Amino acid sequence: MKKRLIKIRHQISQLRSTRRGQVALRVTRGVFTLGIILFLIWQLRNVEFQDVIHGLPLNLWIYLLLIMVYFLLPTIQFLAYRLVWQFRPGSAYRAFIKKRILNKEVLGYSGELYLFSWAKDHIEHSSKLIFEHIRDMNIISAIASTLIAIVLVGFFAFEGQVNLRDLIPVTHSAFFLLGAVVTLIVALVVVKYRRKLFSMPWRATRIIFSLHIARLVVRQVLEITMWHLAMPEVPIEVWFTYAAVSVIVNQIPFIPSQDLVTLAVAVSIADVMAVSEAQITALFGAVAIVNRLINLIFFASLSIRVPENTDMNTESFADSNE
């Protein structure tokens, strides 16, 4: 099996070096990009834009915070990968934005596949090392997110701002406790056997972990502030609960349209939180649609790029389709 994979990789490498292979690669990338754009448009087919416009908050600060939340993840990933990769800033930042869009709108981890493909053309590392770096980044991010979710829920519960019995039925409390224990064990194993599990230096791993912790904390502050500005009549502890729920939902793998999943969860616990389902639906629904429109605009604009010179070499084409 290993020999067959090596043979296939060699054949692909040979094909990429030929003129016909380069044309085929361009066509494949173009079809893929067009397919994603059409998919994003298709997702908007049932949107009642008039209702969305009426449901949009009028406070401009909300949209400033929304933009800050949008760019927070690609910015932190840019800084994190900069510790282990050398790349051109503009090209890389565009790749991280497209990675975010694919993960949020298409399918979880599809962004990692795209990043792996992009990195092979832009990073001077072997495919094996690139894969290991992306794997390590995901593990670090997942541990940081899970830790923040547990700390948030635990802190808010201790402060009396979250009633765990309302959010977690008694019949499921054992599973929640088991999940927390397993997460703690996994974290301890990762720390103890870090040299065997991670290909990155331990110093870089610690910095990246700190970056993701900072990202998650800043995101929760921005989101809580945004929700509070949109619905100031809702007690602030309600938004603390939604912040914890948001972290948990964003860690569910292999789901498309994470904003819509967050909306569904937010509406499902509205009664427990003693807030209006209609208001929650309007707020989270408007945010989800605005995010989707931003994703469509960014993906289309970043995918259609005029080469900087007339020499249509492989590097120029790769930049136009990253």
N, C-alpha and C positions, 0 to 999 in steps of 0.2 A: 504493500500500500504506500509506504514511504517513497519507494523508488518511482512509483507511478506519479505521485504528487510532484516529485522533483522533475520528472520528465515533462509533465504538463506545464510546470513553472518555466522550464527551459524553452518550451515551444511558444509560450506566451511572450517571453522575453525576446525571442527571435522575431515573432510577429510584430512586436512594438518597434523593432529597429528597421522595419521595411516601410516603404511609402504606402503600400496598400494597408499595412497594419495600422499606421498612423491615421489614415482616412477612416478605417473601420472604428478606431478608438474615438475619433471625433464624432462620428455618427452615433455611436453608442452613448456617449456622454450627452450629446444633444437630445437624443430621444429620452434619456433618463430625466434630464432637466425639464423638458417639455411635459413629460408625464407627471412630475411633481407639481408643476405649475397648474396643470389641468386638474389634478387631484385637489389642490388647495381651493381652486375656483369651485369645484364640484361640492366641496364641503359647505360652501356658502349658499347653496341652491335654495334652502328652505328658510333662509333668514328674512325676517320681516324688518327691513332696514328702517322703515318709518317708526316702528315700535322701539327699535334700538335707539334711534335718535331721541325719541321722547324720554327714554329711560336713562340717557347719559347724564351724569352729574354735571353741574354747571361750574363747579370750582376748578379753575385752571391748574391749581396746585396738584390736583389728583392726577392729571395727565403728565405733569412733570415727574411725579413720583412713579407713575406707570412706566415712563421711558427709562428712568433710572433702574427700576427692577428689570426691565427688558435687557439692558446692556450689562447688568451686574455679572451674570454667569459667563458670557464670552470674555469679559474683561479679566475675571479671576482665572479662567482657563488660559487665557493669553499669558498672564503672569506665571502661572504654574508650569506650563509647557516650556516657557522661556528658560526655566532652570535646567532643562535637560535637552532642549533642541535649539538649534540656531536657525532662524528663519527671517524673512523679510516681514516687518511688522504689518504692513497693509495687506499683503496676501494672506498672512496667517489670521488676522482678525476677521477678514471676510469668511475664512474657512470655519472659524469658531461660531460665527453668527449662523452660517448655514447648518452647522452641526446642531445647534440649538433648535433650529426650525424643524429639522428632520426628526429629532427626538421628541419634540413637543407635538408635532402635527401628524407625522407619518407613523412611526413605530419606535418604541423605546430601543435604543442601541443601534438604530439605523444610522444615527449621526456618527457613532464610533466607526462604523464601516466606511462611511464617507471620509472621515478624518484619516483613517488608515490609508485609503486610496490616495487622498491628497498628499499625505506625508511621504509616501513612497516616491512622489515626483518632486518634492520640495525639500526633503530632509536628508542629509547625508549620513544616514544610518541604515543598517540592514533591516529587512522586513521583520525579522525575528525581534530585534531590539525595539523597533517601532511598536510592534504588537505588545510587547511586554510593558512598555511605557504607558500605552493606552489602558492596558489591563490594570496596572498599578494605580493610575489616576482614578479609574472607576472605583476600585476597592477603597481608596482613601476617601473619595467623595461620599461613598455609601456609608462608611463607618462614621464620618463626620455628621452626615444627615441623620442617621439613626440615633447617634449620641445626643444631638441637639433636640430631636423629637422627644426622647425619653426625659431629658433634663427639663424641657419646656412643660411637658405634661406633669412631671413630678413636682416641679416648682409651683405651677399654677394650682395643682391639687393641694399641696401643702399650705398655700396661701388662701385656700378656700375659694379661688376664682374659677375652678373647674371641678365639677362633681363627676368623678370617674364612674360612679354607679349609673349616672344618666347616660354616659357615653359608651360604657362597656357593661353589658348585661352580666349578672352574676354568673350565668352559665358559661360566659366567655372569659371571665376574669382569670381563670387558670391558664388559658392559652396566652393571654396578654402577659402574665407573669413569666410563663415559660419562654415567650419570645424575648422578654427583657433579659432573662438569665442567659439564653443562648447568645444574644448579642454581646453581652458582657464577656462571655467565654471566648467568643470569636475575636473580640478586641484584644483580650489578653494573649491569645495564641498568636495573633498578628504581631503584637509587640515583641513577644519572646522569640519568634522564629522569623523576624523581619528580614534577616539577611538571606534566608532561603526563599522567602516568598516574594521579595521585591528585588527588581533589577536595578532600581535607583539607589543612589547613596542615601544613607540614613538622614543626613543633614537636609537634603532636598526633600525627603519624605516628610520630615517634621515641618518644614516651611510650607509645603503644599497643604498639609493637614491644617495648619494654622490659617492659611488663606481660605480654605473651604469653611472652617468654623466662622471666620470673620464674615464671609459671604452670606452664610445662613443667618447669622445674627442681624446683619445689616438688612437683609431681605425682609426678615420678620418685622423689624422696626419700620421699614418703608411701607410694607403692606398694611400693618396695623394703623399707621398714620393715614394712609390712603383710605382705608375703610371707615375710619373715624371721621375724616373730613366729609365723606359721602353720606354717612348716616350718623351724625353727632348725637342723636337721641338714644342710640344703642349703647348700653354700658360697655366700658372699655374691656372688662373681663370676658365679654362675649368674643371680642376680636382676638383676645389671647388664645381662646380655645380654637378659633378658626385658623390662627397662625400655626398651632401644633398640628391640626388636621392637614393643612397645606403642605407641611414638611413631609408628613407620612405619605400623602397621596403622590407627591413628586418622586417618591422612592419605589413606587410600584412599577416593576419592569414590564416591557413588552405591551404597553397600552398606547393607542393612538389618541390624539386630542386630549392631552392632560388637563387643559383648562375646562373642558366640558365635564370631565370626571370630577374635578374639584367643584364645579357648579352643582353636580348631582349630589355629592356628599354634603355640600353646604346646605342645600335645600332639605336634605333628609334629616338633618339635625336641627333645623330651624325651630321646630316645636319644642325640642328639648331646651334650646337656648332662649326660649320665650321671645322670639323675634318674628317679624312678619315674613312668611314664605314669599309673598309677592315682592317685597322690598329686596330680600336676599336674591331672588331670581333676577330681578331687574339689575341689581348691582353687579353680581358675578357674571350674569349673562352679557351685560354690556362690556365688561372687561374682557371676557372670552372672545367676543366678536371683534373688538378693537385689536386685540392681540393677533387674531387670525388675519385681519386685514393688513396689519403691519408685517406679519410673516410673509404674506403673499407678495406685498410690494418689495420687501427686501430680497426675497428669494429670486424674484423675476429680475430685479435691477442688478443683483450681484452675479446672476448667471449670464446676462447679456452684456458683454463688455468688449469694446473695440480694442484690438491689439494696439500696443504702443508703437509698433513699427510694422513695416510691410513684409518683413521676413517672418513668414508663418512657420516658425520652428516649433518643436514640441513644447518648449518651455512657455512660449507665448500662448499656445493653445491651452496648455494646462492652466495658466493663469485665468483665461477667459471662461473656464468651465469648472473652477474649483468650488 
